[in-house]
Amino acid sequence: MPDLLLELRSEEIPARMQRKAAGDLRKMLTDGLVEAGLTYEAAREYWTPRRLALDIRGLIARSKDIREEIKGPSTSAPEQAVQGFLRKAGLASIAEAHVHSDPKKGDFYVAHISKPGRAAEEIIAELVPGIIRNFPWPKSMRWGPASAKPGSLRWVRPLQSILCTFGPETEEPVVVDFEIDGIRSGNITYGHRFHAPDAITVRRFDDYVSKLEAAKVVLDADRRKEIILADARNLAFANGLDLVEDDGLLEEVSGLVEWPVVLMGAFEEAFLGIPAEVIRLTIRANQKCFVTRPPGVDDTLSNHFILTANIEAKDGGKEIAHGNGKVVRSRLSDALYFWTTDQGDLPDLDRLRASAEKFELDLNKPLDQRMARLDHLGVTFHAKLGTQGERVERIKRLAEELAPIVGADPALARRAAVLAKADLQTEVVGEFPELQGAMGRKYALLQGEHPSVAAAAEEHYKPQGPSDRVPSDPVSVTVALADKLDTLAGFWAIDEKPTGSKDPYALRRAALGMVRIILENRIKLSLGVAIAAAVSSALAAYERLGEGAESRGVVAMLDSRIRDYKGASQLLSEAGLISNLLRGGLANASSEIFGSADQEREFFDGQRMMELEASLAPFVADLLAFFHDRLKVYLRDQGARHDLIDAVITPQSDDLLQIVRRVEALGSFLDTEDGRNLLAGTKRAANILAAEEKKKTAVAETVEPALFEENAEKSLFAAVNQAEKQAGEAIQNEDFSAAMLALSALREPVDSFFEGVLVNDEDLAVRANRLALLTRIRVATGQVADFSKIAG
């Protein structure tokens, strides 16, 4: 069968666009061919900085003839219906239609359509110009004299030639002839623009690849990557070094060259005093070069780098390497300036004293100065949630509340939270935003911070993806949870939640990160309480900015009353007081805070507490449901059954670790014979109850033993009482395996009950009593899970 070769050659295509563009070309052309009735065996796309190419194998030479019948209206139908039928069938008049008869429906019109097949070359010649004109480049341009004309061709860079051949392997392929904006297709391409600029005549794909290779063009991007990586490794090894591999950079560099030539450059060793991350990013971002390191060392670089040229220079690349070295040295000089400047004093220290006092900062320390300036400058976090300084204050409060739960030192957690965002004001992070956190850690260590505080500056951003590790140091865990919780609560408070596929603030990632941190560090946390504390703090910030005062004024009122109360303000911050109140269920304030019940009543009356609960409850419930969704995603990825997760989670479930332990215990239980049989019995009881409740059959409020007529009833009643009590105690102790063991004792009594007892007894009182007994089964098992949601 024939093969199709298509190449679109242009000026240089940006590396970031090449892979997607080649895929778009393949999809657009193959979809068009199939829609036109042409089938093919295989298609593969290729790309270089100057060309997109497509190899389609086994394309049939001609589309099939089409014969079809289009049924029309009755011969007695109105003229309007007849005209509609003619338009649909493509007929000029009703005389071109046939009349068919149906014994029931009578006579009606039918159009017999016959479309002869078309040659593949004709279809291709029609498709490709349309694809070129409508190609989905993110950015495109017009060029030359034709650009002044309306509707002139747009391409990512000026399109220079089109190669399009079609034919079987055993015959000479033909040129698929078409023209677009003065560019006519042919069988000519061009190789490397410096090494082989002359025209190359091409027949089919294999011929095309070999001739390009001879003309210093490696067509396959993956092969270019292999060449670059292998040569870079070998060159580094030959110089006694290891290559620091970088998949993202390798992908980019392979899109910058058609004929990769790997060279080595160098810079002065004095620059090695700059952190390795800064050196690597400077060289990567500005020169697209790889860095090297001494063998067996992970955190130290050498002063040699690897570059990839697109030309075989006569001097072996010495001048190219020298030129790149000059640029690298210049860029590293800038990086060295940033690095040393960040360790010096700021010029405006006198203006920072108020901020320093607020956050208990030491203005003799460079990183403390940067945090003070972050607050002083009023850098906006979000228009509705205040400044970065205000956000740090909220994170600090949350971190202090969470520290005892996580097992962190509250003082270290507070200090880490205060310094976590300070590196946003450093010169290095200003130049390389991707180094935020990493530079915070380095600067914190340089000024003598506790290692846990320094680690938290970097690790509180983690995890940033499903493959990223979670922090394990208690201080890092505390600040990471506080940071993510403040983000989520804040955007919930201003109603900026994710919708569909849109999540501009990465809130799903933040919630999943919290789920992973809690579960992988085995943290027992009442998430509902934490959410309420974070939301209340965010709402207060929202109202201070003049937003939402009417709908959420209770929080502003609360904020004001807390600040006015001397005894409370001495002991706890606003958010701290709210959090403590929430731990008590918002019923009343702690006597430890107020000293006496009279002071409690004076400070908060019941009506205001009910208003606060009502204000926070919708946010807590909605955000908790969002966490449940992320938890389900996480557990399913871990292999947990979705029905077991649904059976365990309730809208009020706020202890994620407990949910996981319940799911694990339930899964283990259902893998046993007792578990499977009890599930069947429980489902049977639930189905009977559901049917009778639907019929509004009377169900007794309590089980009355005096109405028992069968021993199986008595045995089941005793077993339910015992199992319910034991399971409840086990759950209180969070021993879910013991709770399952207690329920397993119900297996035999439930089986015996259904074998020997007729639930729908003629005596209405007996029936109601037996249905009440089934209700007790549902209640007893419901302590552990909703068995009705479990498959099987």
N, C-alpha and C positions, 0 to 999 in steps of 0.2 A: 504494500500500500504506500501511497506517496507520503512524503514528509514536507513540512513547511518550515522555512527559516526566515525569521524577521529580525532586522536590526535597525534601531533608531539611534543615529550617532549625532552628538551635539557637542557644544562647549561643555566645560566641566560641570557635572551634576553634584550638588552638595552631598557629602558622604552620608549625612543623616537621612537623606531622602531616597537613597538608591535602592535599598532592599525592598521597601514598601512599594516604590514605583514599579520595580520589576514584577512584584506580585500582582499589582493592579493591572499591569499590561497583560499578564497571563490570564487573569480572571476575566477581564473585559473581552479579550479576543475569544477565549474558549467558550464563554457564555454565549457570545454572538454566533459562533459557529454552530453550537448545539441548537440554538433557537432557529437557525436557518436550515436545520435538518442534516448537518454534517456531524459525524461521530469521529472520535480519535482514540488512540490507544494510550498515549502518554504525552505530557507537556511539562517542560521545565524552563524556568527563567534564569537569566544570567545578567550580570551587570558589572561595569567598570566605571571609573570616574567620567568616561566620555561616551558610554553607550549602554543601551538596554537591549537585550537580545532574548529571543524566544525560539525554542526548538520543540516543534509539535510533531510527534511520530504517529504513523498509521492513520492519517487523515483520509477519509474516503474521498474519491475523486469527483463525486457528483451526488447531490442530494436526491432523495427518492421522489418519484412522481407521486402526486397527492390526488386522490379521488375521494370526494366526500359529498354527502347529501345534507342540505340545510333545509329543515322542515319549516314551512311558512304557515300563514293563516288560512282559514277557510276561504273557498272561492267566493263566498258571499260576505266576506269581511269588509268593513269600511275601507275607503280609499287610503285613509291615513295609515292603517295597519299594513296595507299592501305596500305602500311607499317605504315604510320602515323595513319591511322584509327585503325589498329590492336593494336598499342601501346596505343592509347587513350582508347580503349575498354577493354584492358587487355586480348586479345585473342592470342592464340599461333599460329594459322594459319587462313587463309581465309576460310578454310573448316568449322570452328566453327561459321561463320557468316551465316545469312539468306539473301536470295535475295527477295526483294520486287519490284513490278512493279508500274509504274505511267504512265497513258495514255500520258502525255505530256513529262515527263523527261526520260521515259524508265526504265530499270532495275537498281537498286542500292542496295548496301549492307546495312544490318541492324544487329546490335549486340543485342541479347536479353540477358540482364544481370539479374541474379538472385542472390541476396545476402541474405542468411538467417540471421535472427536476432541473437544477441549475448546476453548472460546472463550479467546482470549488474555487477556481481562480477568479471567477466572476463575483462570487460571494465575498472572497477575501478582499478583492479590489474595492468592494463597496463598504466593507466593515472598517478597514484600517484607517482611512482618512477621517471617518467619524470618531474613532477612538482617539486619534491624535488631537483632533480639534477639541474634544471634550475630556481630555485627560485630567484627573483630579490632583494636579500639583498644589501643594500648600501655597506656593508663590510661583508666579510665572511672569513672562515678559514678552513684549513685541520688539522687533528689530528691523533695521534696514528700511529702504524706501516704502516697502509694502505696509509698514507699521502705521502709516498715516491713513490707510484706507479702513473704513468700517468693517468689522468682522475679520480683521487680519489674524493670522495664526499666532497663538501664544504658546510658549514652551518654557521650561524652567530656565534654559539658556538657549541661545540660538541653535536651532536644528540645522544640521549641515548635510546629512545624507540619509537615505532610506534604502536598505537592502531587503529584498523580498523574493525568495525563490521557492518553487514548489515542484515536486516530481518524485517518482519512485527511484529507488537506489539503482535499478538496472538501466535507467534511461537518463538522458540529459535533462536536468530540471529546467523549467521555464521561469522567466521573470514575470511575477504578477505585476502587471502594469497599472499604475495610477499616479496621480499628481496631486500635490497639495501645496498651495502658495508658491508655485514655481519650482518645487523640489520634486523631481520625478524618481520613482522607485527604479532600482536596477539590481545588478549583481556585483556592484563595486563597493568596497569598503577601504578603510585606511588603517594602517598600524600605528605604532608609537609616533607621536608628532615630531620627535627629534631624531630618533634612531631609524625610523622607517616611514617617512611621510608620503611615499608614492602610493598610487592606487593599487589595490589587490582585487583580482577577479575571483569570485567565489562561486562554487557550484552547490554544495549542500553543507550540512552542519559539520561533519567530521573534517571536511576540507577547510571550512571556515575556521575551526579551532586551530588546526595545525598551521595554517598560513598566518593567523594572528600571532601564534606563539613564535613563529619565525620572524615576525615583524615586531617582536618585543612587547607583546600584549598577552597577559595571562587572563583569560576570560572569566574563569571560575573564581568567585570571591573567596570561597572556602579554601581553594588551593592557594590563593595569594596569602591567606592567613596562615596556612601551614608553612609556607616558605618563610614568611617573616618570623614566625615563632621559632622555627628550627634554626634559622640563620642567626637570630638574636641570641638564642641559648648557646649556640656553638661559639659565637664571637665573644660572649661574656666568659665562657669556660676557657677559651684560649687565652684570655687575659687574667685568669685566676679569680674570676668573679661569678656570682649567680645573678641571673636575670630576675627582676621583680616583675612577675607576670601580671597582666592587667587585661582581662577579657574585653572590657568596654573600649579601651584604647586600641586594642588589636583590631576590633571591628571597625573602628573609625579610621585607623591608618590604612587598612586594606581597601577602604573606599577612597583613598587619596592618591593611590598609585596604580598604574597598569603594569609596570615592570619593577617589582620591589627589589631594591638594593639596600642591604643592611650595612650601616656604618657605625663607628664608635666615636663619640666626642668626649670632651673632658672640661672640667672647670676647676677653679682653685680649691684646695682642701680647706681653706679658711671658711668657706661657706658651709662646711659640714657642721658648724656650730648651730646652724638653724635646725629646728626640729625636722625629722625625716618626712613627716607628713607634708610640711610646708614646701620642702624641696621637691618632693614628688609631684605635688599639685602644681607648683610653679612651672616645672618642666613639662608636665602633661598638658596643662591648659594652654600654655603659650607656644610650645614647640612640638607638641604631639610626639614626645619622645619617652622611651622607657628608662627607668633608673636601674642601677645595679647595686649589689651589696657584697661584702666579703662572704665567702662560703660559710654556711652554718650559723650566720648571724641574722636575726629577724628584725631588730629595731635600729640597725645602723646601716647607712648607705655608703657607697663609695663615691668618688668624685668623677666617675665615668657614666655616661649615658648612651643609650642606643637610639639611633635615628634611622628612619626609612626614607631613602631617596627614590626618585622615579626615573633615574637616569644612571647609566654606567659612565662615570666621568673618566677622562683620559688619565688623570692623575691618581686614579684609584679612590677618588672621593675625599682626598685630603682637604681641598678647599671648601667643599660642602660641609665637612665636619667642623672645620675651623670657623666658618660663618655661623653655623648653629651654636657653636661654643660661645661666640661673642654675644649672641642674643641671650643665651642661657645665663651668662655671667651678668648681663645687664638686668635681667629679671630677678636673679638671685640677690643682686645688690638692693633692689627694691624690697624684696622679702626680708633681707637682713635688717633694713631700716625699720620695717614694720615690727619685726620681732624685738628689736632693742627699744623702740619707742614704747611698746606695750609694757615694758618693764620699768619705765621711768615715771616720774610724777606728771600729772596733768597740770596745765597752766592755770586752771580756774578753780583751784582747791577751795578758796574762800567762799565761793558760791555753793559749794557742795556740803557745807557743814550741817544744814538742816536735814538733808537727806541722810547724811551719815548718822546723825543722831537718831532719826526715825528707825533705821535698820541696824543700829548698834555696830556701825562700820568703823574700821580703823583707817583713817586717811593716810597713815604711813605705809599702807600696803597698796600696791598698784591695782590689784583686782578689786579691792574694796572701793578704790577711787572710781573705777569703771562702773561699778554697781550704783554708786552715789550719783554719777553723771547720768546713768540710764534713768534714774528716778527724777533727777533735777530737770532734765530736758523734756520730760513729759512725753516720751516716745509712745505713740499710740499703739496699743495692742489691737483694739477694735473700737470703732466709734461708739458702740453701745455698751462696751464693757470696760472703758477707761484705758489707762496707760499701762505700760509694762511694769512700772513701779507698783501700781495698784494690784496688778496681777501677782507680782512677786509677794506682796503682802498677803494675798489670799492663799497662795501656795504655802507660805510659811505657816499660816494658821492651821491649814489642813495637815501639813507635815507634823506639827506639834501634836495634833490630835491622833494621827495615825501611828506615830512612833511607838507608843507602848504596845499597840496591837501587833505591830510587825516585829517588835523586839529590838528596836533601835534606840539609841540614846537620844532623848528629845532635844538636848542642847546641840548635838551634832547635826540632827535632822534640821533644826531651825537654821543653823549656820549654813548648811549645804543648800537649803532652799533659797536663802538670801543671795548666795553667790552663784547659783545655777545659771542665771541668765546674764551674769556680768560680762562674759566674753563677747556679748553682742556689741559692746562698745569698744572692742579692741580693733586695732588696725588690721591684724591678720585676718580676723573673721570678716571684717568689712571687705577685704579683697577676695577671700575665699569662704563664702558662707557655708560651704559644706563641711568646714572645720569647726563649726560651733559645737561646743561640748568637748571636743578633743583638745582645743586650745584652753578652754576653761580648766580642764584637768591639769595641763602642764603649768599654767600660770598659778594655779592653787598650790601645787607642789613647790614651785619656786619660792612662794612667799611663806612656806612652812605650815600649810594647813594640814589637818589630820588626813591620813590617806583615804579614809572613808568619805570625807567631805570632798576631796579632790575627785575621787572615783564617781561620786554622785553627779558632779558637774558634767561628766560625759555620759554616764549610764542612764541618767533620768530620761533621756530621749528614747531609750530602747524599750521594747523591740520595735524596729521600724519596718518590719515585714515578717512574713511567716517563717522565713529561714534565719532570722536574726535571733541571737541569744537574748534571754531575759536577764536583768540584773539579779544578783544574788546577795550582795552586801546589804545588810538591813537598812543602812542609811540611803543607799541608792534606791532600794525598793520603795522606801517611804516617800522620797521626793518624786520618783517616777509615778507612783500612784497619785500623789497630790497634784502633780502637774497635769496628768491626763484627766483626772476627775474634775479639776477646775475648768479645763477646756470643754469637756462634755457638759458640765452643769451650766457653764456660761452660755454656750450656744443654745442649750435647751431653754434657758431663761429668756433669751431674746427671740426664741422661735426660729432659729436658723438650723433646723434639723436636716439630715440627709433626705433626699427625695429620689426614689427610683435609682438610676445609675449615677446621679449627681451627688457628690460628697466633697465640696470644695475645701472644707476644713479638715479632711481626713478623720472624721469622727468615728467611722467604723474601725479604722486602724487603731485609734486610741482606745476604743472599748475592747477590741480583741487583745490589744496589748495589756490592758488591765486584767482581762480574764486569764491570760497566760501567766502574768506575774503572780497573781493570787494562787493559781492552781499549781504552778511549777515550784513555788516556794512554800506551798502548803499553808497558806495564811487563812486563818479563821476570821472573817470580817463581816460585820453586818452592813451589807452594801446599801441597804435602804437608809440607815442612819447616816452613813458617809455622804450619800447623794443629797439628803436633806440639808446637811450642814453646808455642803458646797453650793447647792442651789440658793439657799438663803443668803449666803455671802454674795453670790453673783447678782441676785435680785436687788440687794441693797446697793451694789455698785451701779446697777442699771437705773435705779431710782435717783441716785445722787446726780446722775447725768441728766435728770429731768425727763426720763422715759418711763412710761408705764405707771405713772403715779396713781392714776385712778384705779386701775385693776389690781395693783399690788401694793397699795399704800400701807397695808398692815406691816410689811417688812420695814418700810421706812419708819413707821411708828415705833416698831420694836427697836430698831437701830438707835433712834433718838433716846428712848427710855433707858436703854442700857448705858449709853454714854453719860446720861444725867445721874445715874445711880452710883454713888461714890463707892459703896462697899463692893459692888460687883466689878466695877471698872478696875479696882485695885487687884482683883484676883484673876480675872479672865478677860480676854479680848471679846469683842462682840461675837465673832464666829465661834470662839471657844465656849461662850455661854450658851449659844444656841445649840451647839453640838452636845453639851452636857444635858441640856433640857431634853433634847431628842432622845438621848440614851434613857431618860426616865419616861419616855413615851409621851412627852409634852403634857402630861397630866398636871404636874406641879413642879416648882423649881426646887433645887437641892437645898436642904437646910444648911449644908456645909457652906453654901455660897451666901445665903441670906442671914444665917444666924438664928432666925426664929420664924415660926409660921406666920406671925403677924406681918413681918417684912415680906414674906412670900406673897401673901394676899395683897399687900399694898402695891407690890411691884406688878404682879400679873393677876388679873381676875380671870375667872373661867371663860368669859365671853371672848376675851382677847386671845386666850390660848386656843380656843376653838377656831377663831379666825386665822390664826397662824397655821394650825393644822390644815384647814381648808385651803389656804393659800399654797402650801407646799405639796399637799397630797397629789395633785395632778402631775406635777413635775416628777415627783419621786416615782409614781406608778409608771409613767410613760418611759422614763429613762431606764427604770428597772426592766421593763419589757424589752427595751433595746439591748440591754446586757444579756437577757435571756436568749435573744436571737443570735448574738455573737457566740454565746456559750454553746448553743446547738451546733453552729458551724464548726467550732473547735472540736467538740466531742465527736461529731460525725467524721471529721478528718482523722481523729484518733481511732476510728473503727467502732464507736459505740452505736447501738441500734437506735434509730430515730424514735421508735415507738416507746422504748424504755425512757428516753429523755423526756418525751411528752408526758409519760405517765408519772414522772417524779416532779417535774416543774409545775408550780402553781404561781399565780400572779404575785403572791406575797413572798415567794422564795427569794431570799436575799443573801444566803450563805452559799456561795458558789462551790466551796470545797465540800460542804455537806451534800449538795446536789450530786456532785461527782461520786462521792462515796455511796450515796443511795443507788445511783445507776449501776455502779460496780457490784454492790451487794445483790441488787435485784437481778442483774444478769447472771450472776453465779447461782442464785436460787432457782431461776427458771431453767438452768441447765440440768437440774436434778429432776428425777421422776416425781418427787413430792411437789416440786415447784410447778411442773407442767400440769399435774393433775389438779392441784389447787387452783391454778389459773383457769382450767376448764370449768371447775365447780363454781368458782367466783363469777365467771362470765355467765354461767347458766343462771345463777341467782340474780345477777344484774339484769339479764334479759327478761326473766319472769317478772321482776319488779317493774321494769320499764313498761312491759306490756300491761300489767295491772294498773299502774299509775296512769297510763294513757286512757284506760277504760274507767278511771276514777274509782277503782275498787278500794274499799276501805282498808287501811293499814293501821294496825294498832300502834299507839304512841310508844308503848313499852311492851316487852315480852312478859306474858303472865304464865309462870310455870304450872299453875293449877289447870290450865287448858291443854296441857300436853297429853296426848293419847298414845304416843309411841315412844319406845325407849330411844330411838334414833333422835327424836326431838330433844329429849333430856340430855343425851350425850353431846349433841351439837351445842346446846345452850351452855353446858358446863365448859366445853372446849373453847367456845367463843369468849366466855368471861375470862378464862385463864389466858388465852392467847392475846386478847386485847390488853389485859393488864401487863403481861410480860413484855409484849411488843412496845407498849407505851413507855415502860420503864427503860427498855433498851434504847429507845429513840431519845429519851431524855439524856441518857449517857452517851448518845451518839455511837452506839454499838449496833450498826445496821445489820451486821451478820447475825447477831443474837436476835434482832427483831425478826429477821427472815426465819430463823430457827423456831422462834415462837409461833409464827404463822404456819410453819410446816406441820404443826400438830393438828391443824384444822383439816388436813387432807383427808384422813380416814373418816372423821365424823361427817364431813360434807358429803363424801361419796355415799356413805351409809344413809344419810338423810334423803338424798335424791333417789336412792334405790328402794327405800322402804316407806317413804312418806309421800302422800298426795297433797301438794300444797293447796290446790283449789278444792278444799273440802266443802261439802254441802252446807255445813254449819258455818255461818258467816263469821262468828266470833273465833272459831278455830282457824278459819282461813286468814283472818286479819292477824291473828297471833303468829301464824306461820310466816306470813309476809313480813311481820316485824322481826322475826328471827333471821330472815334473809337480809333484812336491812342491817342487822347487827354484823353479819358477815361482811357486808360492803363497808361498814364503818371501821371494823377491825382491820381489814386489809388496806383501807384507805389511809390509815396512819402512815403507811409506807409508800404506797403508790396508788394511782387510779388504774386498777386492773382492767377497766373497760377500754383503755387506750392501748393495751398491749395486744399485738397480733398473735394469733394462734388459738 
